[in-house]
């Protein structure tokens, strides 16, 4: 069988093959290799970006949705009284606080010593520093003698991560390593007992509380619990924004696909009405799930309350301003890195979605 050597550029698959006894299907003859590969590449890239975006959003969801910060440290006594307030009002949908403070500390291991970041916390360690533990676990809320260290700090002090149960001295106080978590930063998480009033804190992570949390709820709790007026109130708006960015490229494709359906049916009014009805039914089915993805403060109690939307825009602006003006701690840097990564992934995924729509449109114009 003779094969003709023909340049592949801008040629269909059929043009690159010699004439054979087997007829080539017409649909196969119309395939353009270059165009086909470009379309496949765009779809694969979009799929990868969407998967990365979902993974990134899940990492953001590991952080508490409500956090308050103070410029001036408050005493452990105030923290203890605030926790007692939560205990006394546990039936009133009140918040449960976890306190922490980030500082630099002298840390001595078995073979070496170093200065590293140290987070003193009282409460739930997973709210203070969400992490993947390689060995062991985070010290518990009632563990006043334990700590957890990052894998980088474990390598710095012991030359490995198999250090659970070893003793470490942090600012002249002996601690026992309860776990090692994955991390590139030299960091130690140090547990403080609830009744230890000798420590001071600058940040509070809030769990529980009302089903629909607003900034007013947080301010009221801080005032009633004796914590005073917060310097910053960080809400969960960035997570909701990140979730919306994940769905944006898929929304663009769905919208363009729907417009194509309407264009094809423009001479058939009954079919257009049926398509619109089907779209409304699909939207109604998925609407509850979409609303569940949003925090309660982003959903109006009455949809006819038009003043709500102006207040919502103002609140979102305040939340963004809080994050941008925040004097970041090490944990906040990790959170901001995830947000910036999400913005970059969203930019690329939206670019892929728009490119796919543009190529579809160009093909329709040539037909």
HUQUIHU-V466233 format. One record per residue. N is the residue number from 1. RES is the residue in three letters. PSI is psi in whole degrees, 0 to 359 (* if undefined). OMEGA is omega in whole degrees, -180 to 180 (NA if undefined). D_LAST is the distance of its C-alpha to the last C-alpha in Angstrom with 1 decimal. Layout:
N|RES|PSI|OMEGA|D_LAST / N|RES|PSI|OMEGA|D_LAST
//
This chain:
1|UNK|125|-178|34.4 / 2|UNK|142|179|33.2 / 3|UNK|124|179|30.6 / 4|UNK|133|179|28.8 / 5|UNK|101|-175|28.9 / 6|UNK|137|177|25.5 / 7|UNK|141|-177|24.5 / 8|UNK|341|-171|22.2 / 9|UNK|127|176|20.6 / 10|UNK|30|178|16.8 / 11|UNK|149|177|17.0 / 12|UNK|168|178|15.9 / 13|UNK|322|-178|18.7 / 14|UNK|324|-179|18.9 / 15|UNK|344|-180|19.5 / 16|UNK|357|-179|22.4 / 17|UNK|147|175|24.2 / 18|UNK|165|180|26.5 / 19|UNK|128|179|26.4 / 20|UNK|175|179|28.4 / 21|UNK|341|-180|29.9 / 22|UNK|120|-179|27.7 / 23|UNK|142|180|24.2 / 24|UNK|128|180|21.3 / 25|UNK|148|-178|19.1 / 26|UNK|322|-180|15.5 / 27|UNK|328|180|14.3 / 28|UNK|326|180|16.6 / 29|UNK|331|-177|15.4 / 30|UNK|351|-178|11.9 / 31|UNK|129|175|13.7 / 32|UNK|121|-174|14.2 / 33|UNK|312|-176|17.8 / 34|UNK|316|-179|17.7 / 35|UNK|319|-180|14.8 / 36|UNK|315|-180|16.3 / 37|UNK|321|180|19.7 / 38|UNK|316|178|18.8 / 39|UNK|315|-180|17.3 / 40|UNK|320|180|20.4 / 41|UNK|318|179|22.6 / 42|UNK|317|-180|21.5 / 43|UNK|318|179|22.0 / 44|UNK|318|179|25.3 / 45|UNK|319|179|26.4 / 46|UNK|317|179|25.7 / 47|UNK|318|179|27.7 / 48|UNK|316|-179|30.5 / 49|UNK|322|179|30.7 / 50|UNK|318|179|30.9 / 51|UNK|316|178|33.6 / 52|UNK|323|180|35.5 / 53|UNK|318|179|35.3 / 54|UNK|317|178|36.8 / 55|UNK|319|-179|39.5 / 56|UNK|321|178|40.3 / 57|UNK|319|178|40.5 / 58|UNK|324|176|42.9 / 59|UNK|322|178|45.0 / 60|UNK|325|-178|45.2 / 61|UNK|344|178|46.2 / 62|UNK|341|180|49.2 / 63|UNK|149|179|50.8 / 64|UNK|148|-180|52.7 / 65|UNK|341|-177|50.9 / 66|UNK|123|-179|54.0 / 67|UNK|140|177|56.1 / 68|UNK|146|-177|58.8 / 69|UNK|151|-180|60.4 / 70|UNK|138|178|63.7 / 71|UNK|325|179|64.6 / 72|UNK|126|-179|68.3 / 73|UNK|144|174|69.1 / 74|UNK|154|-171|70.8 / 75|UNK|161|175|73.5 / 76|UNK|333|177|73.4 / 77|UNK|317|177|75.8 / 78|UNK|319|178|73.3 / 79|UNK|318|180|70.7 / 80|UNK|317|179|73.1 / 81|UNK|323|178|73.9 / 82|UNK|321|178|70.2 / 83|UNK|323|176|69.7 / 84|UNK|324|176|72.8 / 85|UNK|318|179|71.3 / 86|UNK|322|179|68.2 / 87|UNK|317|-177|70.5 / 88|UNK|334|-177|72.5 / 89|UNK|30|-176|69.3 / 90|UNK|336|180|67.4 / 91|UNK|1|-175|67.1 / 92|UNK|23|-178|65.6 / 93|UNK|42|178|62.1 / 94|UNK|168|179|63.3 / 95|UNK|159|171|61.7 / 96|UNK|119|-172|63.1 / 97|UNK|146|168|63.4 / 98|UNK|125|-174|63.1 / 99|UNK|147|176|64.7 / 100|UNK|162|180|64.1 / 101|UNK|130|-179|64.9 / 102|UNK|134|-179|63.5 / 103|UNK|178|173|65.9 / 104|UNK|141|-176|66.9 / 105|UNK|155|173|69.5 / 106|UNK|123|-175|71.6 / 107|UNK|126|-179|70.8 / 108|UNK|126|176|73.0 / 109|UNK|197|-177|72.1 / 110|UNK|326|-173|74.1 / 111|UNK|341|-178|73.5 / 112|UNK|175|179|72.2 / 113|UNK|160|-179|71.7 / 114|UNK|166|171|69.1 / 115|UNK|130|-176|68.1 / 116|UNK|165|175|65.0 / 117|UNK|142|-179|63.3 / 118|UNK|128|178|65.0 / 119|UNK|112|173|63.8 / 120|UNK|128|-177|66.7 / 121|UNK|153|175|65.6 / 122|UNK|107|-177|67.2 / 123|UNK|225|-175|65.1 / 124|UNK|115|-177|61.9 / 125|UNK|328|-178|60.9 / 126|UNK|338|176|57.3 / 127|UNK|330|-178|56.8 / 128|UNK|315|-178|58.2 / 129|UNK|90|177|56.3 / 130|UNK|126|-175|53.6 / 131|UNK|160|175|53.7 / 132|UNK|119|-176|53.3 / 133|UNK|127|179|56.8 / 134|UNK|319|176|57.3 / 135|UNK|147|178|60.9 / 136|UNK|197|-179|63.0 / 137|UNK|175|175|62.1 / 138|UNK|149|176|62.5 / 139|UNK|143|-177|66.0 / 140|UNK|171|-177|66.7 / 141|UNK|333|-179|67.5 / 142|UNK|9|-178|71.2 / 143|UNK|103|180|71.3 / 144|UNK|4|-178|73.3 / 145|UNK|359|-176|73.9 / 146|UNK|170|176|70.5 / 147|UNK|167|172|67.5 / 148|UNK|148|-177|64.1 / 149|UNK|153|176|62.9 / 150|UNK|159|179|59.6 / 151|UNK|325|179|59.0 / 152|UNK|319|179|59.3 / 153|UNK|323|178|62.7 / 154|UNK|317|178|63.8 / 155|UNK|323|-180|63.1 / 156|UNK|321|-174|64.8 / 157|UNK|326|-174|68.0 / 158|UNK|348|-179|68.2 / 159|UNK|22|179|65.8 / 160|UNK|176|-178|63.9 / 161|UNK|359|178|62.6 / 162|UNK|71|-172|65.2 / 163|UNK|10|179|67.4 / 164|UNK|130|-179|67.6 / 165|UNK|349|179|71.2 / 166|UNK|158|-179|72.2 / 167|UNK|142|177|74.0 / 168|UNK|144|-179|72.6 / 169|UNK|118|-179|74.5 / 170|UNK|113|-176|72.6 / 171|UNK|52|175|74.7 / 172|UNK|13|177|77.9 / 173|UNK|126|-177|77.0 / 174|UNK|135|178|76.5 / 175|UNK|157|177|73.4 / 176|UNK|131|-179|72.2 / 177|UNK|121|179|68.6 / 178|UNK|336|-178|67.0 / 179|UNK|161|177|63.5 / 180|UNK|123|-179|61.1 / 181|UNK|156|-178|57.6 / 182|UNK|130|180|54.7 / 183|UNK|144|179|54.5 / 184|UNK|347|-179|54.5 / 185|UNK|147|173|56.9 / 186|UNK|105|-171|60.7 / 187|UNK|141|174|61.3 / 188|UNK|135|173|63.9 / 189|UNK|120|-174|63.8 / 190|UNK|123|-178|67.3 / 191|UNK|140|177|68.3 / 192|UNK|130|179|70.9 / 193|UNK|153|-180|72.8 / 194|UNK|320|-175|72.5 / 195|UNK|357|179|76.2 / 196|UNK|104|-177|76.1 / 197|UNK|11|-179|76.5 / 198|UNK|342|-179|77.2 / 199|UNK|166|175|73.5 / 200|UNK|158|-175|71.4 / 201|UNK|158|179|67.7 / 202|UNK|355|-176|65.0 / 203|UNK|150|179|62.0 / 204|UNK|127|172|61.6 / 205|UNK|131|-176|58.8 / 206|UNK|129|173|58.8 / 207|UNK|165|-177|57.9 / 208|UNK|214|179|58.2 / 209|UNK|189|-179|58.8 / 210|UNK|159|179|57.2 / 211|UNK|330|177|54.0 / 212|UNK|101|-173|52.4 / 213|UNK|131|176|53.7 / 214|UNK|169|177|53.9 / 215|UNK|328|179|55.4 / 216|UNK|321|177|58.3 / 217|UNK|317|-178|59.0 / 218|UNK|316|180|59.3 / 219|UNK|319|180|61.6 / 220|UNK|318|179|63.8 / 221|UNK|314|-179|64.2 / 222|UNK|320|180|65.0 / 223|UNK|313|-178|67.6 / 224|UNK|327|-178|69.2 / 225|UNK|358|177|69.4 / 226|UNK|15|-180|71.2 / 227|UNK|344|-179|68.5 / 228|UNK|182|-177|68.3 / 229|UNK|125|-178|65.4 / 230|UNK|151|174|62.5 / 231|UNK|321|178|61.3 / 232|UNK|142|173|57.7 / 233|UNK|115|-178|56.0 / 234|UNK|118|-179|52.9 / 235|UNK|180|-175|50.8 / 236|UNK|18|-178|47.8 / 237|UNK|320|180|45.1 / 238|UNK|325|179|43.7 / 239|UNK|318|178|43.1 / 240|UNK|320|178|41.2 / 241|UNK|318|179|39.2 / 242|UNK|321|178|38.4 / 243|UNK|319|179|37.3 / 244|UNK|321|179|35.0 / 245|UNK|328|177|33.4 / 246|UNK|319|-177|32.8 / 247|UNK|346|-173|30.8 / 248|UNK|310|180|28.9 / 249|UNK|324|178|25.9 / 250|UNK|324|177|25.6 / 251|UNK|320|179|25.8 / 252|UNK|314|179|23.0 / 253|UNK|318|180|20.7 / 254|UNK|319|-180|22.0 / 255|UNK|318|179|21.6 / 256|UNK|319|178|17.9 / 257|UNK|321|179|17.3 / 258|UNK|320|179|19.4 / 259|UNK|325|177|17.5 / 260|UNK|319|178|14.2 / 261|UNK|317|179|16.4 / 262|UNK|320|180|17.8 / 263|UNK|321|180|14.5 / 264|UNK|331|-176|13.6 / 265|UNK|15|-173|17.2 / 266|UNK|338|178|17.7 / 267|UNK|3|-179|18.6 / 268|UNK|86|-176|21.0 / 269|UNK|322|-179|23.8 / 270|UNK|320|179|25.8 / 271|UNK|322|178|23.1 / 272|UNK|315|179|22.7 / 273|UNK|320|177|26.5 / 274|UNK|320|179|26.7 / 275|UNK|318|178|24.2 / 276|UNK|319|179|26.3 / 277|UNK|318|179|29.4 / 278|UNK|319|179|28.3 / 279|UNK|320|179|27.4 / 280|UNK|322|179|30.9 / 281|UNK|316|179|32.5 / 282|UNK|319|179|31.0 / 283|UNK|319|180|32.0 / 284|UNK|325|-180|35.5 / 285|UNK|318|-176|35.8 / 286|UNK|350|-177|35.0 / 287|UNK|315|179|36.8 / 288|UNK|320|178|40.3 / 289|UNK|321|178|39.2 / 290|UNK|320|180|37.5 / 291|UNK|328|178|40.7 / 292|UNK|335|179|42.8 / 293|UNK|342|-177|41.1 / 294|UNK|146|174|42.5 / 295|UNK|156|-175|46.2 / 296|UNK|328|-176|48.2 / 297|UNK|350|178|48.7 / 298|UNK|2|-179|45.0 / 299|UNK|124|-178|45.0 / 300|UNK|147|174|46.8 / 301|UNK|330|174|49.6 / 302|UNK|120|-177|48.5 / 303|UNK|343|179|44.9 / 304|UNK|356|180|46.3 / 305|UNK|91|-175|48.2 / 306|UNK|338|178|46.1 / 307|UNK|339|180|48.6 / 308|UNK|320|-174|47.7 / 309|UNK|324|175|44.4 / 310|UNK|318|177|46.2 / 311|UNK|324|-180|48.7 / 312|UNK|316|178|46.1 / 313|UNK|319|178|44.4 / 314|UNK|318|-179|47.8 / 315|UNK|319|177|48.7 / 316|UNK|319|177|45.6 / 317|UNK|319|178|46.4 / 318|UNK|319|180|50.0 / 319|UNK|315|178|48.9 / 320|UNK|320|-180|46.7 / 321|UNK|321|179|49.6 / 322|UNK|315|-178|52.0 / 323|UNK|322|-178|50.1 / 324|UNK|324|-178|49.5 / 325|UNK|354|-177|53.2 / 326|UNK|133|172|54.6 / 327|UNK|102|-165|57.0 / 328|UNK|137|168|55.3 / 329|UNK|176|-178|57.3 / 330|UNK|320|179|56.3 / 331|UNK|322|180|54.7 / 332|UNK|327|177|52.8 / 333|UNK|317|178|51.4 / 334|UNK|318|-179|50.0 / 335|UNK|316|180|48.4 / 336|UNK|325|177|46.9 / 337|UNK|318|178|45.5 / 338|UNK|321|178|43.6 / 339|UNK|317|179|42.3 / 340|UNK|321|177|41.2 / 341|UNK|319|180|39.5 / 342|UNK|320|178|37.7 / 343|UNK|318|179|36.5 / 344|UNK|318|179|35.2 / 345|UNK|319|-180|33.5 / 346|UNK|320|179|31.8 / 347|UNK|316|-179|30.6 / 348|UNK|319|-179|28.9 / 349|UNK|320|177|27.5 / 350|UNK|322|176|26.1 / 351|UNK|318|177|24.6 / 352|UNK|316|-179|22.9 / 353|UNK|317|179|21.6 / 354|UNK|323|178|20.2 / 355|UNK|319|178|18.6 / 356|UNK|316|178|16.9 / 357|UNK|319|-180|15.6 / 358|UNK|319|-180|14.5 / 359|UNK|320|175|12.6 / 360|UNK|314|-178|10.9 / 361|UNK|319|-180|10.1 / 362|UNK|319|178|8.9 / 363|UNK|320|179|6.4 / 364|UNK|327|179|5.2 / 365|UNK|328|-178|5.5 / 366|UNK|339|-178|3.8 / 367|UNK|*|NA|0.0
//
